[in-house]
Structure formats: structure tokens, C-alpha cells
Amino acid sequence: MCTEAVCVHYFFGEEPSISSPLYASEAPREIQSEEIESRLKELTDKYPEFEQIYNDRALYPEELLKALCNNPEMVDYVKGYLDADGKVTGGLTRKELKTRMPLLLQWDPRWGYMDYGDGKMALTGCAPACLSMVAVSLTGNKRATPDAAAEFAEKNGYYVNGTGTKWSLMTEGCRSFGICGREISLNKSTVMHELENGHPIICAMRPGDFTTAGHFIVLADVQEGKIRVNDPNSRTRSRELWLYETLERQIKNLWTFTRL
């Protein structure tokens, strides 16, 4: 993941000032409670920006520190957590609105501190972040932000505490954002055909390269015969091109999207 160290609070119409050297990235794994301190110490020894979190580790929720241990990109989000008020602080930037498929991270400080279901958007909001990316890509609607998708999902019963976001958000709820989603079969020719025709795909993922439990990602397009992924939890994984065969064994279900 990356040190996008300065994305504290920026507002609609402004371009965030970001420097993004990459952190070393590995597939996520289950972090035990007793591992947190030693893992944070490793990160602090390697990256000075983790020192404040390490020193104040007793003040943070354990689940947040476990997430950080797996995902060093979250460092600035975690550093801001203790002072955050849970409010949404900004919309989409001009650059994001001009990008064919913007990468919108669930832990972005603009919306990552808001509540979603039984947690914070940063930890539970992968599905609405994916829906937002697809809606913005297909419709250009600047109001289809991750926080708007999360608020809609929660108010309309698409989130189940202890389970997560219902899959029906991808076929029923999505229509409220001007897009049509339909479930497709998991085979290479179908997936490549949809992507090559400009139809992004949202995937529910099994444990593997992206998650230890469950997660949603976007298959954005095809480049050089490989698939470009927008992972709402990782800039690093979103910078890679993925073989279909690598993704296939990790995909639990998938939906393709078009504009209504």
C-alpha cells in the first residue's frame, strides 16, 4: 500500500495533494491480538510516520489496528481517527470525475470515518465504495459518492449487521444510482467480453489476495490481456494488472453494470 500521507480533509472541487511512495504489500492474513504490538513496532522501525500510532496504540480499536497491520496505506486515516467526528468532509474531485474509472477508497478521510452498519466505512464499506466507482464511471454523477451509496444501502436494508452488505444491492439498489446490474457467470470469455465492451464488473471475493474473510472489488477494464482491478482497500493492488485465472479462483459472485 502507499503512504498517501496528506489526504486529511479535502473538499469538493479541490485536488488532494498526494505523495505516494508504495509500502511493501502482501496478501492480507489473520492478525491475532497478541501480534499487533510487534507488527506496529516493525512498521514504526521501517516507517517513522507510524510512531505516533505505535505510542498511542492502546487508544485505538483493536479491529482498526489489525486492519492497519495488514494495510499500511491506512496510516493517515488511522492517525486522524482519534480526532475525527464521524462526518463526511468532501465530495469527488475534478480529476476523479474526469477519470474513466476513479479509484475511491473506503478509508478515504472524506467519508471513511462515518458509520456504516456495525462499523466504520473504512472497515465495512467496500461494497458501497465499489458501487460508487461504477456509478460515477457510467453516469458521471458527482453525487454518487461512497458515503451516498453507504447511506442509501443502510437506510434501505441492504446492510445486515454481523454479515455485511447484501448482494441484492448490486441488482436492485444500484438502480437508484442510474445503473443496471445483473449477475453473470464466472468464465473467462464472459468476463472479458463484458469488460471489453465497457461494462465494469463488481466481484464478491473469497479469502486470498484481497481479503481474509469477504470483500468487494471492481474489475475495471482489460489491459495487455490482463484485468485492471479497482480495490477500494488498496492503491497497490489497484496498480497491478491481474491474470483472469488468478482472480477466478477467488471470486464468489459477480455482477456486470450498464447505464440505465
Secondary structure, DSSP 8 states (H G I E B T S, - for coil): -B--TT-SS--TT--------B----------GGGHHHHHHHHHHH-GGGHHHHHTGGGS-HHHHHHHHH-GGGHHHHHHHTT--S-------HHHHHSSS----TT-TTTTTSEETTEEHHHH-HHHHHHHHHHHHHH--TT--HHHHHHHHHHTT-EETTTEE-GGGGTTGGGGGTEEEEE----HHHHHHHHHTT--EEEEE-SSSS-SS-EEEEEEEEETTEEEEEBTTBHHHHHSEE-HHHHHTTEEEEEEEEE-
